[in-house]
Amino acid sequence: MCKFLPFPENPPKGKEITCITGAYPRHLQCTQLVRRHTISVFVGDESGIINRIAGVFARRGYNIESLAVGLNKDKALFTIVVSGTERVLQQVVEQLNKLVNVIKVDDISREPQVERELMLIKLNADPSTRAEIMWLVDIFRAKIVDASEHFLTIEVTGDPGKMVAVQRNLSKFGIKELARTGKIALRREKMGETAPFWRFSALSYPDLEETSNGVVLQNQNQSLDSNSSTTVGGDVYPVEPYNDLSMNQVLDAHWGALYDEDSTGLRSHTLLMLVNDTPGVLNIITGVISRRGYNIQSLAVGPAEKDGFSRITTVVPGTDESIGKLVQQLHKLIDLHEVRDITHLPFAERELMLIKIAANAAARRDVLDIANIFRAKAVDVSDHTITLQLTGDYNKMVALQRLLEPFGICEVARTGRVALVRESGVDSTYLRGYSLPL
């Protein structure tokens, strides 16, 4: 917003009152209004890209309200929510376009879009209040992901307005901990032949198998691959060449599990941080991680349970010793109030994915059958595409995406992982290798 200079009590006649950005009559309102913007940034994955993108906003004094980083093979899709004026946000978009590995930047705030967010919320739940909590969970179509004697952990998915409503209704019970992914968004597909993904998939449209459309798609893939030929140690879901088996395939669904015969001790570590909700905090934290040579596999930033605070959930690969040193360095930051490595504790983890698939009327039934198996929901449909919403762990995301690839995946937006410690103490990962008593 424009900040006006102090007005004199009796201004001289015939003279204008000026503001910092120029001369405006006193009775006129500033035309540059601050509003919330949703920015979609599609980048080629490389080391330090999160820090550079966060730095563009931090250097201009913008506070990132939420940030979600998703994966699309060796590319990453950032969904960033910030507040600012149209003119200055346009300058930020231009600066983002100048970064080397940024492929495309769009401000989709004014376009029809599917927007979703995921929240894990841990509540005090005594026997006297548990019935009312379960009633509210049913109203908001939420899920219970962990239950103990005194606490319940709830998973909620919806638009930002629904998140606020859920938090407001459950706050009276006492919120112990809260983790939000930040918003992800995809454009609603247009109808007809002018739509961007019209006749995209050869499986949905068999008559395209021998046409030039496949050549066009092949050329597009080659152009993207050429831009990412140097992407080896990426910052978000890094991808290594498959011809070198000695390198860590972190995109593998089973990567990060620590086996008894593994002498390196390298695994994915989940870090929870509570920070001040001030401009530049994300840039500082990602800077500490990137300067020490760590790659970020997953990042989710959203509001915490207290006003003025944000919770950051990040996944960083490394050994216990190296991650312990990283945590010590993070503890030294002024704006960071708490950082925990919950890798060795039982915790509930969730991710959210929006995926747009090319599917005409003939192929739509097959896509929906696969979606029902994974309990995915259809959130948008056109005459040639269908958009699905899915929540779960990383393995579930990978499995659904692989099954839908033959139909043609148009767009994918994914959040990073959010996690909360299980108060019940049940470690489902540990119990997978043991037979349980009936």
N, C-alpha and C positions, 0 to 999 in steps of 0.2 A: 504494500500500500504506500501511497505517497505520504510523506510526513511533512506537515505544514509548519512554517516558521511561526513564532508567536505573533499574534495580531495586536496592533496598537489599539487602545481603547477608542481613540478618535482619529481614524486614518484620514490623511489629507484628501480632499476631493479631487477626482479626476485621475487618481493613481490606482493601479491594480495591486492586489495583494499577491505576492509570489510564493510559490512553494519550491522545495529543493530541486525538483525535476523540471521546473519551468514556471511560466507565468499563467496563473489561473484565477478567474474571478472568485471572490470569497464564497459566493453563494452556490458555486458549481461543485459537484462531487467529482472525485477523481475517477477517471474512466478505467483505470487499470485496477480491476478487482482481483483479490486473491481468491483462488478456488483450488479444489483438489484435482490433481492430474494423475492419470494412470499412464505410465510410460512403459512400452514394451521394447526391450533392447535384445536383439539377436546377435550373438557374438560367436566368433571362432574361439574355442577354448585354448587358453595359454596361461602360463604362470603369471600371477599378479593382476589378472584382469579385473577381479573384484575390487582390489585396492584402487586401481586407476579409475574405475567407474565411480566408486564412492568418493574419490578425491575430487572429481569434477563437481559434484554437488557440495562437498564440504568447503571448497575454496570460494564458493559463491554464497555461503551462509545458509544453504538449504538443509533442513532437517528431514531425513528420509523417514517417513512415517512407517512404512513397511517395505520389505524387500524379500522376494522369493526367487530362488535360482533353480531352474529346472534343466533337464538334460534332453538333448535331441541328438543322439549318437555322439559325435565329437564336437557338437556345438552346444551352447548354453543359451537359454532364454531367460532373461531377467524381467521380472515384473516389479516396477518401482512405483510407489505412491508418494507424491510430494505435494506440498501446497505452495502456490506462487502465482504471479501474474502471467498472462499469456505472452507478453513480450519477452520477459526474462526467461521463461521456460523455453521459448523458441531458441534463445541464445544457448541454453544448456543443451538442447537437442543438437544444435549445430556443432557444439564442442564434442559431444559424444560421437558424432559421425566422423570426427577427425582421428579418433583412436584407431590404431592399426587394424586390429582384429574385429572391429565392430562392422557387422554386415548390414544391419538395418535398424533404424530407430523410428518408432512411431508413437505419437501421442494419441491414444485411442479413447480419450475421455469422452468425446462427443459422439462416438459411434456406438451403434447397438452392439452389446457385448454380453457374453456369459462370464460372470465374475463369481468366484468362489473362494472360500477361506476355510481353514481347518483350525480347530482349537481343542486342546486338551486342558481340562480344568479339574483340579483336585479339591474336593469339598469335605468339610466336616459333616459327618453323617451319623448322628446318634440314632438309636432305635426309634426314638419318638419322632424324628423328622424324616426318616428314610422313606416312608410311604409317600410323603409329599414330594420329595425329590424325584422318586420314580415316576410320579404323575407328571411332573414338569419335563422329565426326560422323554416321556412318551409324546407329550404335546409338541415338543420341538424336534421330534424324530432323531433324537440323539442315541448314543450307545454307551453302555457301561463296559469299560475295558479293564477295570481292576476294582476289587472290593475287599476291604478289610473290616475289622471290627468297628473302627471309628472314622474311616475315610472311604470315599468313592471317587474314582477317576472316570470322567465322562469325556467322550469324543463327540464333537459337534461339527457339522459341515454346513455351510451356507454362505450367503452374501454378508458383507460387513454389517448391515443393519440387523440381521439375525444374530450375529455374534454379540452385538451390544445388548439386544433384548435378552438373550440367554444369560449373559453376565449380570445384568441388572436384576433378573428374577432370582438368580442363585446366590447373589451376594449376601442375602440375609442369613444364609446358613453358615457363612464364614468360608471364604476362599483361601485355601492354604497356598496353592501354587497354580500358575496359569502359563501356558505356552501356546502362542499363536504363530501360524506360518506366514502371515502376510497374504495379501490378495494376489491371485493369479487370474488372468482374463484372456479370453479368445473372442475375436469378432464373431458375431452371428452371421452365418453364411447367407448370402443373397440368393434369391431364386432366379432361375433361368440361365440362359447362355452367357450372360455378361458376368456371372459370378467368377471369382478367381480360380476356383477348383472345379469348374465345369468339365465333365468328362476326364477326370484326373486318373482314374484307375482302369487298367486293362481288364482286371478281373470282374469289375462291376459292369464294364462295357466291352464284351468280347470282340466287337467289331473293330476295336482300336488296336488289337494286337499287332497288326501288320501295317498300321498307319504311322505317320510321322510323329504322332504324339509321344511315342516311346523314345524317339530320337531326341525330342525336345527335353523330356525328363532326364535322359541320359546326359545331355549337354549341361543341364542345370546341375546335376549331381557332380559332373566333372569340374564345373566352375567352382562349386563349393569345396570340393576336395582339393583343388589347386590352391585355394586360399588358406586351407588348413594343413598344408603339407608340412609345415614346421611345427605343428601341434604335437608335442610329445609329452611334456610334463605339464599338463593343463592345470588350471586353478580350480575348475569345477568339473568333476567327473572326468579326470584326465584319461586320454586314450593313448596307449602305446602301440607300436606296430606289431601285428600278429606274427611276423616272420621272426621275431626275436623272443623265444620262449623264456628267456631268462628274466625278462622284465615283468613287473607286476601288472596283471590285467585287472585293474581296479573297476572296470565296467562289468566284470563277471559278477553274476548275482551272488556267488559264494565267496567272493574275495573279502578278506577282512576277518574270516574265521580263523582262530588260533588253534592249531592242531598240536598234539603231544610231540610228534616227530619234527615239528618246525622249530629249528634252533635259532632263527632270526628274531622271533618275537614280534614281527611286524604285523599290525592289525589296525582296524579302524577304531578310533577313539571318539566318543561322543562327549562334547563339552557343553555345559550349560552356564550361561553368563547373565548376570543382572547388572544393567548399566543405566546411567542417566539418559533420559530422552532429550539430548541436546545435539545441535549440529556438529558433525565431525567425529562423533564417537565411533561409528562404524569404520570410518577411514583409519582411525588410530589403531583399532583392534586388528583389522585385516593387514595393516602395515606391519604390526609386530609379528604376525604369522608369516607373511610373505618374505620379510627381510631375513628370517631364519631358515628359509628354504623349504617351508612346509606347503603342501598342496591342500586346498580345501575341497573335500569331496561333496559337501552339502552345507548350505547356509540358509537359515530362516530367521528373520527379524520381525518382531511384532510387539505390541503393547504387553506389559506385564500386569500383575494383579493390582499393583499400586499406581496411582496417578504420578506422572513424571518419570516413570521407569520403563525400560524396554527389556525384553528377554531375547537373547541370542542363542540359538541352538546351532552348533556347527559340528561337522564330522571331519576329523583330521587323521590321516594315516601316520603311524609311527610306532616306535617301541614304547614300553612303559617308562623307561628312563628318559627318553627324549621328550615325550609329552609331559612328563613331570617337570622338566626344566622349562618348557613352554608355559605351563600353568604358573610357575614361579614368576616368570617375566610378566605375565598378564596381571598378576596380583599387584604389581607396582603401579599400574595405571590409576590415575586419580578418579576418573569417571566410572570405574568398574567396582561394584560393591561386592560381587560374589562370582566365583568361577569354580565349577566342580567337574571332575572327570568321572562320569557315572558308568563307564564301560564295564567295570567289574561288579556293578550292582544290578539287581533285576530291575528292568525298566520297561515301560510301555512306549513303543515308538510307532509313529504314523506318518505317512506322506499322503499328499493329495495330487491327483493328476487329472487334467482335462485333455482329451485326445479327440481330434476331429478325423473321421474316417470317410473316405470316398465310398459311397454306397447308394446305388439307385434303388428303385422299388423292388427289383428282383433280388438284390443282394442284401437288402435291409434285414430280412428275417434271419439270415445266417449271422449277421453281426450282432443282432439282439440276443440270439441264442447263446453266443459266446459271452456277451455281457452279463446275462443272467447267471451263468456259471460262476463268474467272479463277483457277483452282486454289484455290478456297476449300474449306474443310472443314466438314462438318456436325458440330456438337459437342453438339446437343441437339435432340430431336424430341418432339412431342406429337401428339395427334389433330387439332390445328388450327393448329399453328405449327411452324416449323423455325428453329433458330439456327445461323448460319454464322460461321466464323472466317476472316478474310482478312488477309494481310500484303502490304505493298507500299508504293509511293509514293502521294502525294496524288491524282494523276490516276487511279490504279487504284481507289482508294476511291470517288471521285466517280462513275466509270463504272458500277461495280457497283450503287451505291445508286440511280442513276437507272433502271437496268434493272429493279430490284426494286420500285420505287415503285408500279407498277400493282397488284401483289399485295397491298399494304398493309404498310407497315413499322411494326411495333409498338414496338420499342425499338432504339436505337443506342448503343453504348458504344465510344468511340475513344480511343486514346492520342494523345499528341502525337508529334511527330517526334523520333526519335533518329538521330544521325549520327556517323560516324567518318571521318577523312581516309583516302583510299585510298593505301596505300603503293605501289601499282603505278603511280600517277600518271596513270591512264587517266580522262579526263573524258568520260563518256558524253554529258552535256548538250552539251558543246562539239562533239562529233563528229556530232551529229544532222544538222547542216546541210552535211556534207561527204560525198562519195562515197569509200569506202575501197577500197584496192587489194585484189584477190582473191589 
